[in-house]
């Protein structure tokens, strides 16, 4: 057929080439049936046959369509020639009457089906006949109808839930996750995703968030009360005596290890006129006195220093828990610590260190991060396979989630279909659909020519019999 709708075969090759370029350009705007089939079935063409590039597929379809058009048009031209010859060269009686009737009816059938097929995609012979160029004129309505059809027949909660149940998604997912190779592959994707998300986040925002959250959390923390409660628990079990004894022992060990250093320091601080022998004697008496005091306190559980320490500790606990003044001092100390530049620098570097470690771990296939993710994925898969109750619960959750989406978003999904179709260019959509369906539609023309001829033959025979 020519662009005007004429079935003249002389224009077939020109027509094919003139529609080739826009059809190719529309490949990105209008999805092909093969693409839709692969998307629906999940196939990628990675099997035994390599995938054909879209341009080559379009060119092959164009050649097939042109070939079928030539056949259908050639048959119509041939039967027209037969009709003309029989009409001109015979008297139309007897056998030739049957041939003439068959040829006439065949012409009518062929022309009618040519008109019907052409009217789907364009105005026949360029004439703006009503209800022709159906796809071009009613593209948007077809999109809405298609969306409603999908919504009513494919996106209902019952249909989707039944489909998910029959697919045994949880069991198949469990088997897939249990495979070490799959788990390792998925762990790599998860680690890469984590790195990608971390890179998307603004570092300054994270630093500010960490600083604000840390400051806010510590500010809300009743530190004085918590310290008081902790000390109270320690004193209730007399654990503070163990701590006190450990402190005494450490002080004694420090003195023993620092005796010479302390002697030199004492000599430096003593008056210059004091004889060295007197210095030594005074130092030895002070040093030995301190050591004996520490040993006495350590040996005597009822030593006066211990009782004073207990009294002081009880008073400190009470002040920490009930004294606003003490609690205010602790809060002030807390604020001073939070304002330390070193602390702020440390919190600011946390996120950078996390990103660095994350990137290193994600890029190493044998890293601890990816190994832990992989182990967790496999453990989840094994648990789903072995725990029937968990598997059933997971299946219910999947079905409920799918049903929820189908019930609450089916209109949006249908709108996605209709909206996508509305955005397509009407002319390019018509040309693309003709490439996809036109080859088969030419058989309608051929069948119409044949069936019309047979019908004309039968009608003529019946008419002759009745006459």
Buried (B, 14 or more C-beta within 10 A) or exposed (E): BBEBBBBEBEBBEEBBEEBBEEBBEBBEEBEBEBEEEBEEEEEEEEEEEEEEEBEEBBBEBBEBBBEBBBBBBBBBBBBBEBBEBBBEEBEEEEEBBBBBBBBBBBBBBBBBBBBBBBBBBBBBBEEEEEEBBBBBBBBBEBBBBBBBEBBEEBBBBEEBBEEBBEEEBBBEBBBEBBBEEBBBEBBBEBBBEBBEEBEEEEEEEBBEEBBEEBBEEBEEEBBBBEBBBEBBEBBEEEEBBEEBBEEBEEBBEEBEEEBEEBBEEBEEEBEEEEEEEEBEEEBEEEBEEBBEBBEEBBEEEEBEBBEEBBEEBEEBBEBBBEBEEBBEBBBEEBEEEBEEEEBBEEBBEBBEEEBEEBBEBBEEEEBEBBBEBBEBBBEBBEBBBEEEEBBEEBBEEBBEEBBEBBEEEBEEBBBEBBBBBBEBBBBBBBBBBBBBBBBEBBBBBBBBBBBBBBBBBEEBBEEEEEE
